[in-house]
Amino acid sequence: MIGDGYGISHFELPSLLGLPLSEAEVIIRGNSLEVGLTFGVDSTIVDQVVVRQSPSEGRTVRVGSAIDLWLGDKSELPEEDTEEI
């Protein structure tokens, strides 16, 4: 059996939400991951950002895994949970 060259290395995926595609790609590739499918690319929307990613933030992925990205307007970003203290 031939290995894939990645061994058993794993990585906790950071949040890419709110980042422009170019920055998200740099982070993905910089962590030895692959850019998977990219959905929602629209050249008419200025300042498109990542509004969804799969796998999601905090998931442990194997080095070399593909990360799929959905792009949209900043208004499409999920609201953060905020609690008043």
C-alpha positions in Angstrom: 0.0 0.0 0.0 1.3 3.4 -0.9 0.8 6.3 1.5 -0.4 9.7 0.4 2.7 11.5 1.8 0.8 13.4 4.4 1.1 10.9 7.2 -1.3 11.4 10.1 -0.9 15.1 10.5 -4.0 17.0 11.4 -4.8 20.7 11.7 -7.5 22.7 13.4 -9.2 24.8 10.8 -9.4 28.6 11.5 -12.3 30.8 10.6 -12.1 32.2 7.1 -15.4 34.1 7.4 -15.2 37.8 6.4 -11.9 37.4 4.5 -11.5 38.2 0.8 -11.0 35.1 -1.3 -7.3 35.9 -1.9 -6.6 36.1 1.8 -8.5 32.9 2.5 -6.6 31.1 -0.2 -3.3 32.2 1.3 -4.3 30.9 4.8 -5.5 27.6 3.3 -2.4 27.0 1.3 -0.1 28.2 4.0 -1.5 25.5 6.3 -0.8 22.7 3.7 -4.5 22.5 2.8 -6.1 22.7 -0.6 -8.7 25.2 -1.9 -11.7 23.1 -2.8 -14.8 24.4 -4.6 -15.6 28.1 -4.6 -19.3 29.1 -4.8 -20.9 32.5 -5.4 -18.2 34.3 -7.3 -19.8 37.4 -8.6 -17.7 40.1 -10.2 -20.5 42.7 -9.8 -20.2 42.5 -6.0 -17.4 44.7 -4.7 -15.6 43.4 -1.6 -16.9 39.8 -1.8 -15.9 37.9 1.3 -16.1 34.3 2.6 -19.6 33.8 4.1 -19.4 30.1 4.6 -16.7 27.4 4.7 -16.8 23.6 4.8 -15.5 22.1 6.9 -16.4 24.7 9.5 -14.1 26.6 11.8 -12.6 24.6 14.7 -13.0 21.2 12.9 -9.9 19.1 12.8 -8.9 18.3 9.2 -6.1 16.2 7.8 -3.3 18.1 6.1 -4.0 18.2 2.4 -7.8 18.4 2.9 -9.8 20.5 0.5 -11.7 23.5 2.0 -14.8 24.6 0.1 -15.7 28.3 0.2 -18.9 30.3 -0.4 -18.5 34.0 -1.3 -21.0 36.8 -0.8 -21.5 40.3 0.5 -20.5 41.1 4.1 -24.2 41.4 4.9 -24.5 37.6 4.4 -22.1 36.8 7.2 -23.7 34.9 10.1 -24.2 37.1 13.2 -21.9 36.4 16.0 -23.2 35.4 19.4 -22.8 38.3 21.6 -23.8 38.3 25.3 -23.9 41.4 27.4 -21.9 41.1 30.6 
